[in-house]
Amino acid sequence: MKKYYLLLLFTLYLCLTCNAALFSSGTDTLNAEKYYQLMMSKIDADSTLTVGYARQAIAFAQKGGSQKIESDVYNNLGVFYGYKG
């Protein structure tokens, strides 16, 4: 009986760990997308906010494993620096 109880606890622990990893990566990706949108909305108005939002978007994209958002941010940040000098 004790073995089954330990097995049940271990299985429960694995399920909770996997769910936490899945939910955090989705949340990080959503946060990266939000910061990317904020960056794009401020790109002409405030260069300090643009760079700050870009850094946040890159950090969340890397944490969430979203290479698409990360590459979009780097691309638009490069265009931004190209125009601003």
PDB file with one MODEL, atoms N, CA, C and O in Angstrom:
MODEL        1
ATOM      1  N   MET A   1       0.809  -1.181   0.000  1.00  0.00           N
ATOM      2  CA  MET A   1       0.000   0.000   0.000  1.00  0.00           C
ATOM      3  C   MET A   1       0.863   1.259   0.000  1.00  0.00           C
ATOM      4  O   MET A   1       0.535   2.250  -0.653  1.00  0.00           O
ATOM      5  N   LYS A   2       1.964   1.207   0.738  1.00  0.00           N
ATOM      6  CA  LYS A   2       2.858   2.356   0.827  1.00  0.00           C
ATOM      7  C   LYS A   2       3.495   2.648  -0.541  1.00  0.00           C
ATOM      8  O   LYS A   2       3.698   3.809  -0.899  1.00  0.00           O
ATOM      9  N   LYS A   3       3.805   1.599  -1.293  1.00  0.00           N
ATOM     10  CA  LYS A   3       4.391   1.782  -2.618  1.00  0.00           C
ATOM     11  C   LYS A   3       3.413   2.482  -3.556  1.00  0.00           C
ATOM     12  O   LYS A   3       3.807   3.352  -4.333  1.00  0.00           O
ATOM     13  N   TYR A   4       2.160   2.108  -3.483  1.00  0.00           N
ATOM     14  CA  TYR A   4       1.150   2.738  -4.346  1.00  0.00           C
ATOM     15  C   TYR A   4       0.961   4.211  -3.993  1.00  0.00           C
ATOM     16  O   TYR A   4       0.773   5.056  -4.868  1.00  0.00           O
ATOM     17  N   TYR A   5       1.014   4.495  -2.717  1.00  0.00           N
ATOM     18  CA  TYR A   5       0.874   5.874  -2.261  1.00  0.00           C
ATOM     19  C   TYR A   5       2.044   6.733  -2.772  1.00  0.00           C
ATOM     20  O   TYR A   5       1.840   7.851  -3.245  1.00  0.00           O
ATOM     21  N   LEU A   6       3.253   6.204  -2.673  1.00  0.00           N
ATOM     22  CA  LEU A   6       4.426   6.926  -3.175  1.00  0.00           C
ATOM     23  C   LEU A   6       4.374   7.088  -4.694  1.00  0.00           C
ATOM     24  O   LEU A   6       4.733   8.137  -5.229  1.00  0.00           O
ATOM     25  N   LEU A   7       3.926   6.046  -5.376  1.00  0.00           N
ATOM     26  CA  LEU A   7       3.787   6.123  -6.823  1.00  0.00           C
ATOM     27  C   LEU A   7       2.757   7.174  -7.219  1.00  0.00           C
ATOM     28  O   LEU A   7       2.964   7.923  -8.174  1.00  0.00           O
ATOM     29  N   LEU A   8       1.663   7.227  -6.495  1.00  0.00           N
ATOM     30  CA  LEU A   8       0.628   8.228  -6.756  1.00  0.00           C
ATOM     31  C   LEU A   8       1.155   9.640  -6.524  1.00  0.00           C
ATOM     32  O   LEU A   8       0.899  10.536  -7.329  1.00  0.00           O
ATOM     33  N   LEU A   9       1.881   9.843  -5.444  1.00  0.00           N
ATOM     34  CA  LEU A   9       2.466  11.159  -5.165  1.00  0.00           C
ATOM     35  C   LEU A   9       3.474  11.563  -6.243  1.00  0.00           C
ATOM     36  O   LEU A   9       3.495  12.711  -6.687  1.00  0.00           O
ATOM     37  N   PHE A  10       4.296  10.619  -6.651  1.00  0.00           N
ATOM     38  CA  PHE A  10       5.286  10.908  -7.688  1.00  0.00           C
ATOM     39  C   PHE A  10       4.610  11.259  -9.010  1.00  0.00           C
ATOM     40  O   PHE A  10       5.039  12.187  -9.696  1.00  0.00           O
ATOM     41  N   THR A  11       3.563  10.531  -9.372  1.00  0.00           N
ATOM     42  CA  THR A  11       2.817  10.806 -10.600  1.00  0.00           C
ATOM     43  C   THR A  11       2.158  12.182 -10.541  1.00  0.00           C
ATOM     44  O   THR A  11       2.178  12.932 -11.517  1.00  0.00           O
ATOM     45  N   LEU A  12       1.588  12.496  -9.413  1.00  0.00           N
ATOM     46  CA  LEU A  12       0.969  13.808  -9.224  1.00  0.00           C
ATOM     47  C   LEU A  12       2.004  14.921  -9.354  1.00  0.00           C
ATOM     48  O   LEU A  12       1.749  15.945  -9.987  1.00  0.00           O
ATOM     49  N   TYR A  13       3.170  14.714  -8.753  1.00  0.00           N
ATOM     50  CA  TYR A  13       4.254  15.699  -8.848  1.00  0.00           C
ATOM     51  C   TYR A  13       4.668  15.907 -10.306  1.00  0.00           C
ATOM     52  O   TYR A  13       4.860  17.045 -10.734  1.00  0.00           O
ATOM     53  N   LEU A  14       4.806  14.835 -11.064  1.00  0.00           N
ATOM     54  CA  LEU A  14       5.188  14.952 -12.474  1.00  0.00           C
ATOM     55  C   LEU A  14       4.137  15.705 -13.277  1.00  0.00           C
ATOM     56  O   LEU A  14       4.478  16.534 -14.121  1.00  0.00           O
ATOM     57  N   CYS A  15       2.883  15.431 -13.025  1.00  0.00           N
ATOM     58  CA  CYS A  15       1.803  16.124 -13.732  1.00  0.00           C
ATOM     59  C   CYS A  15       1.813  17.615 -13.437  1.00  0.00           C
ATOM     60  O   CYS A  15       1.677  18.433 -14.347  1.00  0.00           O
ATOM     61  N   LEU A  16       1.971  17.963 -12.195  1.00  0.00           N
ATOM     62  CA  LEU A  16       1.999  19.381 -11.823  1.00  0.00           C
ATOM     63  C   LEU A  16       3.210  20.087 -12.406  1.00  0.00           C
ATOM     64  O   LEU A  16       3.105  21.235 -12.837  1.00  0.00           O
ATOM     65  N   THR A  17       4.348  19.427 -12.426  1.00  0.00           N
ATOM     66  CA  THR A  17       5.557  20.018 -12.990  1.00  0.00           C
ATOM     67  C   THR A  17       5.405  20.244 -14.487  1.00  0.00           C
ATOM     68  O   THR A  17       5.776  21.303 -14.993  1.00  0.00           O
ATOM     69  N   CYS A  18       4.868  19.271 -15.194  1.00  0.00           N
ATOM     70  CA  CYS A  18       4.678  19.403 -16.641  1.00  0.00           C
ATOM     71  C   CYS A  18       3.674  20.504 -16.965  1.00  0.00           C
ATOM     72  O   CYS A  18       3.893  21.284 -17.892  1.00  0.00           O
ATOM     73  N   ASN A  19       2.580  20.577 -16.219  1.00  0.00           N
ATOM     74  CA  ASN A  19       1.589  21.616 -16.456  1.00  0.00           C
ATOM     75  C   ASN A  19       2.161  22.998 -16.187  1.00  0.00           C
ATOM     76  O   ASN A  19       1.875  23.936 -16.931  1.00  0.00           O
ATOM     77  N   ALA A  20       2.956  23.140 -15.149  1.00  0.00           N
ATOM     78  CA  ALA A  20       3.556  24.437 -14.846  1.00  0.00           C
ATOM     79  C   ALA A  20       4.491  24.865 -15.968  1.00  0.00           C
ATOM     80  O   ALA A  20       4.524  26.041 -16.328  1.00  0.00           O
ATOM     81  N   ALA A  21       5.246  23.933 -16.521  1.00  0.00           N
ATOM     82  CA  ALA A  21       6.153  24.267 -17.623  1.00  0.00           C
ATOM     83  C   ALA A  21       5.379  24.669 -18.873  1.00  0.00           C
ATOM     84  O   ALA A  21       5.762  25.607 -19.571  1.00  0.00           O
ATOM     85  N   LEU A  22       4.300  23.965 -19.151  1.00  0.00           N
ATOM     86  CA  LEU A  22       3.506  24.293 -20.331  1.00  0.00           C
ATOM     87  C   LEU A  22       2.820  25.641 -20.190  1.00  0.00           C
ATOM     88  O   LEU A  22       2.810  26.432 -21.133  1.00  0.00           O
ATOM     89  N   PHE A  23       2.255  25.908 -19.040  1.00  0.00           N
ATOM     90  CA  PHE A  23       1.563  27.178 -18.849  1.00  0.00           C
ATOM     91  C   PHE A  23       2.528  28.348 -18.811  1.00  0.00           C
ATOM     92  O   PHE A  23       2.200  29.425 -19.311  1.00  0.00           O
ATOM     93  N   SER A  24       3.693  28.173 -18.240  1.00  0.00           N
ATOM     94  CA  SER A  24       4.630  29.303 -18.164  1.00  0.00           C
ATOM     95  C   SER A  24       5.158  29.668 -19.540  1.00  0.00           C
ATOM     96  O   SER A  24       5.350  30.849 -19.829  1.00  0.00           O
ATOM     97  N   SER A  25       5.399  28.679 -20.397  1.00  0.00           N
ATOM     98  CA  SER A  25       5.898  29.011 -21.729  1.00  0.00           C
ATOM     99  C   SER A  25       4.821  29.727 -22.547  1.00  0.00           C
ATOM    100  O   SER A  25       5.135  30.622 -23.332  1.00  0.00           O
ATOM    101  N   GLY A  26       3.567  29.342 -22.371  1.00  0.00           N
ATOM    102  CA  GLY A  26       2.490  30.035 -23.075  1.00  0.00           C
ATOM    103  C   GLY A  26       2.333  31.459 -22.579  1.00  0.00           C
ATOM    104  O   GLY A  26       2.117  32.381 -23.365  1.00  0.00           O
ATOM    105  N   THR A  27       2.443  31.633 -21.275  1.00  0.00           N
ATOM    106  CA  THR A  27       2.338  32.965 -20.698  1.00  0.00           C
ATOM    107  C   THR A  27       3.505  33.824 -21.142  1.00  0.00           C
ATOM    108  O   THR A  27       3.322  35.004 -21.443  1.00  0.00           O
ATOM    109  N   ASP A  28       4.690  33.260 -21.189  1.00  0.00           N
ATOM    110  CA  ASP A  28       5.859  34.021 -21.633  1.00  0.00           C
ATOM    111  C   ASP A  28       5.713  34.442 -23.089  1.00  0.00           C
ATOM    112  O   ASP A  28       6.080  35.558 -23.458  1.00  0.00           O
ATOM    113  N   THR A  29       5.186  33.563 -23.901  1.00  0.00           N
ATOM    114  CA  THR A  29       4.979  33.896 -25.302  1.00  0.00           C
ATOM    115  C   THR A  29       3.941  35.005 -25.451  1.00  0.00           C
ATOM    116  O   THR A  29       4.109  35.914 -26.263  1.00  0.00           O
ATOM    117  N   LEU A  30       2.878  34.926 -24.670  1.00  0.00           N
ATOM    118  CA  LEU A  30       1.869  35.994 -24.712  1.00  0.00           C
ATOM    119  C   LEU A  30       2.444  37.319 -24.235  1.00  0.00           C
ATOM    120  O   LEU A  30       2.162  38.368 -24.814  1.00  0.00           O
ATOM    121  N   ASN A  31       3.245  37.273 -23.184  1.00  0.00           N
ATOM    122  CA  ASN A  31       3.893  38.494 -22.701  1.00  0.00           C
ATOM    123  C   ASN A  31       4.847  39.059 -23.741  1.00  0.00           C
ATOM    124  O   ASN A  31       4.920  40.275 -23.920  1.00  0.00           O
ATOM    125  N   ALA A  32       5.578  38.187 -24.428  1.00  0.00           N
ATOM    126  CA  ALA A  32       6.483  38.643 -25.483  1.00  0.00           C
ATOM    127  C   ALA A  32       5.697  39.324 -26.595  1.00  0.00           C
ATOM    128  O   ALA A  32       6.113  40.359 -27.114  1.00  0.00           O
ATOM    129  N   GLU A  33       4.565  38.743 -26.956  1.00  0.00           N
ATOM    130  CA  GLU A  33       3.723  39.338 -28.003  1.00  0.00           C
ATOM    131  C   GLU A  33       3.175  40.696 -27.565  1.00  0.00           C
ATOM    132  O   GLU A  33       3.113  41.626 -28.369  1.00  0.00           O
ATOM    133  N   LYS A  34       2.780  40.814 -26.308  1.00  0.00           N
ATOM    134  CA  LYS A  34       2.269  42.095 -25.799  1.00  0.00           C
ATOM    135  C   LYS A  34       3.347  43.175 -25.824  1.00  0.00           C
ATOM    136  O   LYS A  34       3.099  44.300 -26.257  1.00  0.00           O
ATOM    137  N   TYR A  35       4.547  42.824 -25.357  1.00  0.00           N
ATOM    138  CA  TYR A  35       5.631  43.800 -25.372  1.00  0.00           C
ATOM    139  C   TYR A  35       6.056  44.150 -26.797  1.00  0.00           C
ATOM    140  O   TYR A  35       6.455  45.284 -27.065  1.00  0.00           O
ATOM    141  N   TYR A  36       5.974  43.196 -27.699  1.00  0.00           N
ATOM    142  CA  TYR A  36       6.276  43.473 -29.104  1.00  0.00           C
ATOM    143  C   TYR A  36       5.269  44.473 -29.669  1.00  0.00           C
ATOM    144  O   TYR A  36       5.648  45.402 -30.383  1.00  0.00           O
ATOM    145  N   GLN A  37       4.004  44.289 -29.355  1.00  0.00           N
ATOM    146  CA  GLN A  37       2.975  45.227 -29.819  1.00  0.00           C
ATOM    147  C   GLN A  37       3.182  46.610 -29.194  1.00  0.00           C
ATOM    148  O   GLN A  37       3.015  47.626 -29.868  1.00  0.00           O
ATOM    149  N   LEU A  38       3.539  46.651 -27.923  1.00  0.00           N
ATOM    150  CA  LEU A  38       3.832  47.935 -27.282  1.00  0.00           C
ATOM    151  C   LEU A  38       5.029  48.617 -27.940  1.00  0.00           C
ATOM    152  O   LEU A  38       5.027  49.829 -28.158  1.00  0.00           O
ATOM    153  N   MET A  39       6.048  47.823 -28.251  1.00  0.00           N
ATOM    154  CA  MET A  39       7.225  48.368 -28.918  1.00  0.00           C
ATOM    155  C   MET A  39       6.847  49.005 -30.251  1.00  0.00           C
ATOM    156  O   MET A  39       7.293  50.104 -30.580  1.00  0.00           O
ATOM    157  N   MET A  40       6.019  48.296 -31.008  1.00  0.00           N
ATOM    158  CA  MET A  40       5.637  48.807 -32.326  1.00  0.00           C
ATOM    159  C   MET A  40       4.744  50.047 -32.218  1.00  0.00           C
ATOM    160  O   MET A  40       4.767  50.909 -33.096  1.00  0.00           O
ATOM    161  N   SER A  41       3.960  50.134 -31.144  1.00  0.00           N
ATOM    162  CA  SER A  41       3.080  51.296 -30.996  1.00  0.00           C
ATOM    163  C   SER A  41       3.855  52.550 -30.597  1.00  0.00           C
ATOM    164  O   SER A  41       3.395  53.663 -30.850  1.00  0.00           O
ATOM    165  N   LYS A  42       5.020  52.386 -29.981  1.00  0.00           N
ATOM    166  CA  LYS A  42       5.812  53.533 -29.517  1.00  0.00           C
ATOM    167  C   LYS A  42       7.034  53.803 -30.387  1.00  0.00           C
ATOM    168  O   LYS A  42       7.859  54.650 -30.046  1.00  0.00           O
ATOM    169  N   ILE A  43       7.158  53.101 -31.492  1.00  0.00           N
ATOM    170  CA  ILE A  43       8.388  53.168 -32.283  1.00  0.00           C
ATOM    171  C   ILE A  43       8.650  54.574 -32.848  1.00  0.00           C
ATOM    172  O   ILE A  43       9.806  54.960 -33.016  1.00  0.00           O
ATOM    173  N   ASP A  44       7.607  55.330 -33.139  1.00  0.00           N
ATOM    174  CA  ASP A  44       7.794  56.684 -33.651  1.00  0.00           C
ATOM    175  C   ASP A  44       7.754  57.742 -32.555  1.00  0.00           C
ATOM    176  O   ASP A  44       8.236  58.857 -32.756  1.00  0.00           O
ATOM    177  N   ALA A  45       7.189  57.408 -31.405  1.00  0.00           N
ATOM    178  CA  ALA A  45       6.943  58.416 -30.376  1.00  0.00           C
ATOM    179  C   ALA A  45       8.083  58.535 -29.359  1.00  0.00           C
ATOM    180  O   ALA A  45       8.531  59.645 -29.070  1.00  0.00           O
ATOM    181  N   ASP A  46       8.548  57.438 -28.824  1.00  0.00           N
ATOM    182  CA  ASP A  46       9.493  57.495 -27.710  1.00  0.00           C
ATOM    183  C   ASP A  46      10.538  56.397 -27.864  1.00  0.00           C
ATOM    184  O   ASP A  46      10.224  55.214 -27.735  1.00  0.00           O
ATOM    185  N   SER A  47      11.773  56.784 -28.139  1.00  0.00           N
ATOM    186  CA  SER A  47      12.812  55.797 -28.387  1.00  0.00           C
ATOM    187  C   SER A  47      13.208  55.042 -27.117  1.00  0.00           C
ATOM    188  O   SER A  47      13.592  53.875 -27.196  1.00  0.00           O
ATOM    189  N   THR A  48      13.122  55.680 -25.952  1.00  0.00           N
ATOM    190  CA  THR A  48      13.456  54.997 -24.700  1.00  0.00           C
ATOM    191  C   THR A  48      12.462  53.875 -24.412  1.00  0.00           C
ATOM    192  O   THR A  48      12.856  52.766 -24.050  1.00  0.00           O
ATOM    193  N   LEU A  49      11.177  54.169 -24.576  1.00  0.00           N
ATOM    194  CA  LEU A  49      10.162  53.131 -24.370  1.00  0.00           C
ATOM    195  C   LEU A  49      10.287  52.021 -25.403  1.00  0.00           C
ATOM    196  O   LEU A  49      10.117  50.845 -25.080  1.00  0.00           O
ATOM    197  N   THR A  50      10.583  52.389 -26.640  1.00  0.00           N
ATOM    198  CA  THR A  50      10.720  51.388 -27.699  1.00  0.00           C
ATOM    199  C   THR A  50      11.794  50.371 -27.360  1.00  0.00           C
ATOM    200  O   THR A  50      11.567  49.166 -27.468  1.00  0.00           O
ATOM    201  N   VAL A  51      12.956  50.845 -26.954  1.00  0.00           N
ATOM    202  CA  VAL A  51      14.062  49.940 -26.620  1.00  0.00           C
ATOM    203  C   VAL A  51      13.736  49.128 -25.369  1.00  0.00           C
ATOM    204  O   VAL A  51      14.058  47.942 -25.305  1.00  0.00           O
ATOM    205  N   GLY A  52      13.107  49.746 -24.380  1.00  0.00           N
ATOM    206  CA  GLY A  52      12.730  49.020 -23.169  1.00  0.00           C
ATOM    207  C   GLY A  52      11.729  47.911 -23.446  1.00  0.00           C
ATOM    208  O   GLY A  52      11.869  46.797 -22.943  1.00  0.00           O
ATOM    209  N   TYR A  53      10.715  48.224 -24.251  1.00  0.00           N
ATOM    210  CA  TYR A  53       9.723  47.203 -24.610  1.00  0.00           C
ATOM    211  C   TYR A  53      10.367  46.101 -25.449  1.00  0.00           C
ATOM    212  O   TYR A  53      10.020  44.928 -25.312  1.00  0.00           O
ATOM    213  N   ALA A  54      11.291  46.474 -26.303  1.00  0.00           N
ATOM    214  CA  ALA A  54      11.974  45.465 -27.127  1.00  0.00           C
ATOM    215  C   ALA A  54      12.772  44.504 -26.256  1.00  0.00           C
ATOM    216  O   ALA A  54      12.749  43.294 -26.480  1.00  0.00           O
ATOM    217  N   ARG A  55      13.470  45.033 -25.277  1.00  0.00           N
ATOM    218  CA  ARG A  55      14.256  44.173 -24.378  1.00  0.00           C
ATOM    219  C   ARG A  55      13.354  43.222 -23.596  1.00  0.00           C
ATOM    220  O   ARG A  55      13.681  42.048 -23.423  1.00  0.00           O
ATOM    221  N   GLN A  56      12.218  43.733 -23.126  1.00  0.00           N
ATOM    222  CA  GLN A  56      11.277  42.876 -22.412  1.00  0.00           C
ATOM    223  C   GLN A  56      10.720  41.797 -23.334  1.00  0.00           C
ATOM    224  O   GLN A  56      10.600  40.636 -22.943  1.00  0.00           O
ATOM    225  N   ALA A  57      10.379  42.190 -24.564  1.00  0.00           N
ATOM    226  CA  ALA A  57       9.833  41.221 -25.525  1.00  0.00           C
ATOM    227  C   ALA A  57      10.849  40.133 -25.834  1.00  0.00           C
ATOM    228  O   ALA A  57      10.494  38.957 -25.919  1.00  0.00           O
ATOM    229  N   ILE A  58      12.105  40.513 -26.003  1.00  0.00           N
ATOM    230  CA  ILE A  58      13.159  39.536 -26.292  1.00  0.00           C
ATOM    231  C   ILE A  58      13.338  38.582 -25.114  1.00  0.00           C
ATOM    232  O   ILE A  58      13.472  37.373 -25.302  1.00  0.00           O
ATOM    233  N   ALA A  59      13.339  39.126 -23.910  1.00  0.00           N
ATOM    234  CA  ALA A  59      13.518  38.278 -22.719  1.00  0.00           C
ATOM    235  C   ALA A  59      12.380  37.264 -22.594  1.00  0.00           C
ATOM    236  O   ALA A  59      12.626  36.083 -22.347  1.00  0.00           O
ATOM    237  N   PHE A  60      11.137  37.719 -22.763  1.00  0.00           N
ATOM    238  CA  PHE A  60      10.001  36.798 -22.669  1.00  0.00           C
ATOM    239  C   PHE A  60       9.990  35.806 -23.825  1.00  0.00           C
ATOM    240  O   PHE A  60       9.631  34.644 -23.638  1.00  0.00           O
ATOM    241  N   ALA A  61      10.380  36.252 -25.021  1.00  0.00           N
ATOM    242  CA  ALA A  61      10.404  35.344 -26.167  1.00  0.00           C
ATOM    243  C   ALA A  61      11.440  34.247 -25.966  1.00  0.00           C
ATOM    244  O   ALA A  61      11.183  33.088 -26.288  1.00  0.00           O
ATOM    245  N   GLN A  62      12.597  34.596 -25.441  1.00  0.00           N
ATOM    246  CA  GLN A  62      13.625  33.590 -25.177  1.00  0.00           C
ATOM    247  C   GLN A  62      13.177  32.631 -24.086  1.00  0.00           C
ATOM    248  O   GLN A  62      13.388  31.423 -24.187  1.00  0.00           O
ATOM    249  N   LYS A  63      12.562  33.169 -23.049  1.00  0.00           N
ATOM    250  CA  LYS A  63      12.087  32.324 -21.950  1.00  0.00           C
ATOM    251  C   LYS A  63      10.980  31.383 -22.413  1.00  0.00           C
ATOM    252  O   LYS A  63      10.913  30.230 -21.987  1.00  0.00           O
ATOM    253  N   GLY A  64      10.108  31.889 -23.293  1.00  0.00           N
ATOM    254  CA  GLY A  64       9.013  31.072 -23.798  1.00  0.00           C
ATOM    255  C   GLY A  64       9.379  30.226 -25.004  1.00  0.00           C
ATOM    256  O   GLY A  64       8.588  29.386 -25.434  1.00  0.00           O
ATOM    257  N   GLY A  65      10.574  30.436 -25.556  1.00  0.00           N
ATOM    258  CA  GLY A  65      11.022  29.642 -26.699  1.00  0.00           C
ATOM    259  C   GLY A  65      10.393  30.049 -28.015  1.00  0.00           C
ATOM    260  O   GLY A  65      10.296  29.229 -28.929  1.00  0.00           O
ATOM    261  N   SER A  66       9.962  31.296 -28.135  1.00  0.00           N
ATOM    262  CA  SER A  66       9.331  31.767 -29.364  1.00  0.00           C
ATOM    263  C   SER A  66      10.357  32.477 -30.240  1.00  0.00           C
ATOM    264  O   SER A  66      10.592  33.677 -30.098  1.00  0.00           O
ATOM    265  N   GLN A  67      10.957  31.721 -31.138  1.00  0.00           N
ATOM    266  CA  GLN A  67      11.974  32.288 -32.014  1.00  0.00           C
ATOM    267  C   GLN A  67      11.378  33.261 -33.023  1.00  0.00           C
ATOM    268  O   GLN A  67      12.056  34.193 -33.457  1.00  0.00           O
ATOM    269  N   LYS A  68      10.130  33.058 -33.398  1.00  0.00           N
ATOM    270  CA  LYS A  68       9.464  33.945 -34.351  1.00  0.00           C
ATOM    271  C   LYS A  68       9.329  35.349 -33.790  1.00  0.00           C
ATOM    272  O   LYS A  68       9.684  36.324 -34.454  1.00  0.00           O
ATOM    273  N   ILE A  69       8.822  35.456 -32.578  1.00  0.00           N
ATOM    274  CA  ILE A  69       8.655  36.780 -31.965  1.00  0.00           C
ATOM    275  C   ILE A  69      10.023  37.407 -31.719  1.00  0.00           C
ATOM    276  O   ILE A  69      10.215  38.599 -31.958  1.00  0.00           O
ATOM    277  N   GLU A  70      10.963  36.612 -31.246  1.00  0.00           N
ATOM    278  CA  GLU A  70      12.305  37.130 -30.987  1.00  0.00           C
ATOM    279  C   GLU A  70      12.931  37.697 -32.259  1.00  0.00           C
ATOM    280  O   GLU A  70      13.516  38.779 -32.236  1.00  0.00           O
ATOM    281  N   SER A  71      12.810  36.974 -33.358  1.00  0.00           N
ATOM    282  CA  SER A  71      13.382  37.458 -34.613  1.00  0.00           C
ATOM    283  C   SER A  71      12.650  38.695 -35.130  1.00  0.00           C
ATOM    284  O   SER A  71      13.280  39.590 -35.693  1.00  0.00           O
ATOM    285  N   ASP A  72      11.334  38.759 -34.950  1.00  0.00           N
ATOM    286  CA  ASP A  72      10.582  39.950 -35.352  1.00  0.00           C
ATOM    287  C   ASP A  72      11.024  41.180 -34.566  1.00  0.00           C
ATOM    288  O   ASP A  72      11.183  42.263 -35.130  1.00  0.00           O
ATOM    289  N   VAL A  73      11.220  41.005 -33.265  1.00  0.00           N
ATOM    290  CA  VAL A  73      11.652  42.123 -32.425  1.00  0.00           C
ATOM    291  C   VAL A  73      13.035  42.599 -32.856  1.00  0.00           C
ATOM    292  O   VAL A  73      13.258  43.798 -33.028  1.00  0.00           O
ATOM    293  N   TYR A  74      13.968  41.655 -33.031  1.00  0.00           N
ATOM    294  CA  TYR A  74      15.315  42.040 -33.460  1.00  0.00           C
ATOM    295  C   TYR A  74      15.278  42.736 -34.821  1.00  0.00           C
ATOM    296  O   TYR A  74      15.987  43.718 -35.036  1.00  0.00           O
ATOM    297  N   ASN A  75      14.467  42.237 -35.721  1.00  0.00           N
ATOM    298  CA  ASN A  75      14.373  42.835 -37.048  1.00  0.00           C
ATOM    299  C   ASN A  75      13.868  44.272 -36.960  1.00  0.00           C
ATOM    300  O   ASN A  75      14.480  45.182 -37.519  1.00  0.00           O
ATOM    301  N   ASN A  76      12.764  44.477 -36.265  1.00  0.00           N
ATOM    302  CA  ASN A  76      12.202  45.823 -36.166  1.00  0.00           C
ATOM    303  C   ASN A  76      13.060  46.748 -35.320  1.00  0.00           C
ATOM    304  O   ASN A  76      13.073  47.957 -35.550  1.00  0.00           O
ATOM    305  N   LEU A  77      13.770  46.205 -34.355  1.00  0.00           N
ATOM    306  CA  LEU A  77      14.689  47.015 -33.574  1.00  0.00           C
ATOM    307  C   LEU A  77      15.866  47.468 -34.449  1.00  0.00           C
ATOM    308  O   LEU A  77      16.345  48.595 -34.324  1.00  0.00           O
ATOM    309  N   GLY A  78      16.315  46.591 -35.317  1.00  0.00           N
ATOM    310  CA  GLY A  78      17.379  46.967 -36.260  1.00  0.00           C
ATOM    311  C   GLY A  78      16.927  48.055 -37.221  1.00  0.00           C
ATOM    312  O   GLY A  78      17.685  48.984 -37.504  1.00  0.00           O
ATOM    313  N   VAL A  79      15.710  47.953 -37.723  1.00  0.00           N
ATOM    314  CA  VAL A  79      15.158  48.991 -38.596  1.00  0.00           C
ATOM    315  C   VAL A  79      15.044  50.299 -37.822  1.00  0.00           C
ATOM    316  O   VAL A  79      15.369  51.366 -38.343  1.00  0.00           O
ATOM    317  N   PHE A  80      14.579  50.211 -36.574  1.00  0.00           N
ATOM    318  CA  PHE A  80      14.452  51.387 -35.720  1.00  0.00           C
ATOM    319  C   PHE A  80      15.797  52.087 -35.560  1.00  0.00           C
ATOM    320  O   PHE A  80      15.898  53.300 -35.747  1.00  0.00           O
ATOM    321  N   TYR A  81      16.832  51.319 -35.212  1.00  0.00           N
ATOM    322  CA  TYR A  81      18.168  51.911 -35.035  1.00  0.00           C
ATOM    323  C   TYR A  81      18.708  52.451 -36.364  1.00  0.00           C
ATOM    324  O   TYR A  81      19.429  53.449 -36.386  1.00  0.00           O
ATOM    325  N   GLY A  82      18.359  51.795 -37.459  1.00  0.00           N
ATOM    326  CA  GLY A  82      18.788  52.287 -38.769  1.00  0.00           C
ATOM    327  C   GLY A  82      18.221  53.659 -39.089  1.00  0.00           C
ATOM    328  O   GLY A  82      18.925  54.508 -39.635  1.00  0.00           O
ATOM    329  N   TYR A  83      16.972  53.882 -38.758  1.00  0.00           N
ATOM    330  CA  TYR A  83      16.340  55.180 -39.014  1.00  0.00           C
ATOM    331  C   TYR A  83      16.743  56.235 -37.996  1.00  0.00           C
ATOM    332  O   TYR A  83      16.936  57.399 -38.348  1.00  0.00           O
ATOM    333  N   LYS A  84      16.872  55.832 -36.735  1.00  0.00           N
ATOM    334  CA  LYS A  84      17.186  56.803 -35.683  1.00  0.00           C
ATOM    335  C   LYS A  84      18.675  57.132 -35.633  1.00  0.00           C
ATOM    336  O   LYS A  84      19.070  58.218 -35.208  1.00  0.00           O
ATOM    337  N   GLY A  85      19.485  56.188 -36.068  1.00  0.00           N
ATOM    338  CA  GLY A  85      20.925  56.425 -36.095  1.00  0.00           C
ATOM    339  C   GLY A  85      21.653  56.192 -34.837  1.00  0.00           C
ATOM    340  O   GLY A  85      22.869  56.371 -34.784  1.00  0.00           O
TER     341      GLY A  85
ENDMDL
END
